[in-house]
Amino acid sequence: GSGSGSGSGSGSGAGSGAGQSASGSGSSSSASTGAGSSAVSMGAGDEQSGGESAAELARGRVGRRGRSASTTVRASALAATTGVQSSSLSGGPSGDDGPFMLLHVLCGHDRALTAVVADAELDVVATGSLDQTVILHQLHKGRYLRTLRFAAAVSRLAISRSESALLTHTEDGSLHLHSLNGDSLAPSLPIGQPAALLLSVCGHFVLVGCTRDGPPLTLIRLRDLRPVRQLPVRVPVCALSMDPSERIVICGHPNGSLSHITIEIPDPYEREQ
């Protein structure tokens, strides 16, 4: 999954309100569910087993050493992906805490994780799994928010800061769009199995690159998951990158070659003709 770290908007979509069922694409359960309680209690247990709570760490070693917000993000993301205990990350060779401090262990999935995406400004981390769920936690406090349920395993995730929305691709070939409160924002879009999925810099569009199951490169408007145009690439696309000006897209191809194309990102709110 790819996060939209350079999106231009801001939002507070990661509120704790209960999510609504996603029509035909997924459903959400709020922090009052059993899964949420399990996640919170397991996280608390891990903190206690380490001898210090996250609050104590924040007031003590983290505060005294003046660790940056980026260290907090890296440690939280590492905990989400590995589930390591605090003793594995603290205590360097000379008694130092090492480069990481484990602040939270985010729990709740029954099977292996397949995608992780986080946004520090929106204070949210989303994890996708083979268990056909996406679980949202607060990034800085590690508090469980909600669970989104799908009909197939999750393969890719992206967060748009501009739209305050979560983009999910599942193994049945569908693309889903939800608010960070769990509401479905658009009908799911069948796109097959893309080899590359890239959120635009502005966060209002997504580029889909395919080696099969569809055109090589398609631009999709995020807010309603509507395909806007097929870009002039005739060779299958397996990797994508976009420059900050959003005028050049670099495409990687299965034959080992690279190509770059110039594009013009349309106004995401222009009226349809």
Long-range contacts (C-beta under 8 A, 24 or more apart in sequence): 1-115, 1-116, 1-117, 1-128, 1-156, 1-157, 1-158, 1-197, 2-117, 2-156, 2-158, 2-197, 2-198, 2-199, 3-117, 3-118, 3-119, 3-157, 3-158, 3-159, 3-199, 4-119, 4-158, 4-159, 4-160, 4-161, 4-162, 4-199, 4-200, 4-201, 4-203, 5-119, 5-161, 6-201, 6-244, 7-160, 7-161, 7-162, 7-199, 7-201, 7-202, 7-203, 8-161, 8-162, 8-201, 8-202, 8-203, 9-161, 9-162, 9-163, 9-164, 9-203, 10-121, 10-122, 10-161, 11-122, 11-161, 11-164, 11-180, 12-122, 12-123, 12-164, 13-122, 13-124, 13-164, 13-165, 13-179, 13-180, 13-181, 14-122, 14-123, 14-124, 14-136, 14-138, 14-145, 14-180, 14-181, 15-180, 15-181, 16-143, 16-145, 16-146, 17-181, 17-182, 18-146, 18-182, 19-146, 19-148, 19-178, 19-179, 19-181, 19-182, 19-183, 20-182, 20-183, 20-184, 21-184, 22-148, 22-176, 22-178, 22-182, 22-183, 22-184, 23-184, 23-187, 24-187, 24-188, 25-150, 25-151, 25-174, 25-176, 25-184, 25-187, 25-188, 26-134, 26-148, 26-149, 26-150, 26-151, 26-168, 26-176, 26-178, 26-184, 27-148, 27-149, 28-146, 28-147, 28-148, 28-149, 28-178, 28-182, 28-183, 29-146, 29-147, 29-149, 30-145, 30-146, 30-182, 31-143, 31-144, 31-145, 31-146, 33-147, 35-108, 35-135, 35-144, 35-147, 36-108, 36-144, 36-145, 36-146, 36-147, 38-107, 38-108, 39-106, 39-107, 39-108, 39-135, 39-137, 39-144, 40-143, 40-144, 42-105, 42-107, 43-104, 43-105, 43-106, 43-107, 43-142, 46-85, 46-86, 46-105, 47-86, 47-104, 47-105, 49-85, 49-86, 50-85, 50-86, 50-87, 50-90, 50-102, 51-86, 52-86, 54-103, 54-104, 54-141, 54-142, 57-101, 57-103, 58-103, 61-97, 61-101, 62-101, 65-97, 67-101, 69-120, 71-99, 71-100, 71-101, 72-101, 72-103, 72-140, 73-118, 73-120, 73-139, 74-100, 75-100, 75-101, 75-102, 75-103, 76-103, 76-104, 76-106, 76-118, 76-125, 76-139, 76-140, 76-142, 77-116, 77-118, 77-125, 78-102, 79-103, 79-104, 79-105, 79-106, 80-106, 80-113, 80-116, 80-118, 80-125, 80-127, 80-137, 81-113, 81-116, 83-107, 103-142, 104-137, 104-141, 104-142, 105-142, 106-135, 106-137, 106-142, 108-133, 108-135, 108-144, 108-147, 109-133, 109-135, 114-153, 114-154, 114-155, 115-154, 115-155, 115-156, 115-157, 116-157, 117-157, 117-158, 117-159, 118-159, 119-159, 119-161, 121-161, 122-159, 122-161, 122-164, 122-180, 124-159, 124-180, 126-157, 126-159, 126-166, 127-157, 128-154, 128-155, 128-156, 128-157, 128-168, 129-153, 129-154, 130-154, 132-170, 134-166, 134-168, 136-166, 136-180, 136-182, 145-180, 146-181, 146-182, 148-178, 148-182, 150-176, 156-194, 156-197, 158-197, 158-199, 158-206, 160-199, 160-203, 160-204, 160-222, 161-203, 162-202, 162-203, 162-204, 163-203, 163-204, 163-222, 163-223, 165-222, 165-223, 167-197, 167-199, 167-206, 167-222, 169-194, 169-197, 173-213, 175-206, 175-208, 175-220, 175-225, 177-222, 177-223, 177-225, 185-223, 185-224, 186-223, 186-224, 186-225, 187-225, 188-225, 189-220, 189-225, 189-227, 191-218, 191-220, 195-236, 195-237, 195-238, 195-239, 196-237, 196-238, 196-239, 196-240, 196-252, 197-240, 198-240, 198-241, 198-242, 200-242, 200-246, 200-265, 201-242, 201-244, 201-246, 202-246, 202-265, 202-268, 204-265, 204-268, 205-265, 205-268, 207-231, 207-240, 207-242, 207-249, 209-236, 209-237, 209-238, 209-239, 209-240, 209-251, 210-236, 210-237, 211-236, 211-237, 211-238, 211-254, 212-236, 216-251, 217-249, 217-251, 217-261, 219-263, 219-265, 221-268, 222-268, 223-268, 228-266, 231-261, 231-263, 232-261, 233-259, 233-261, 235-259
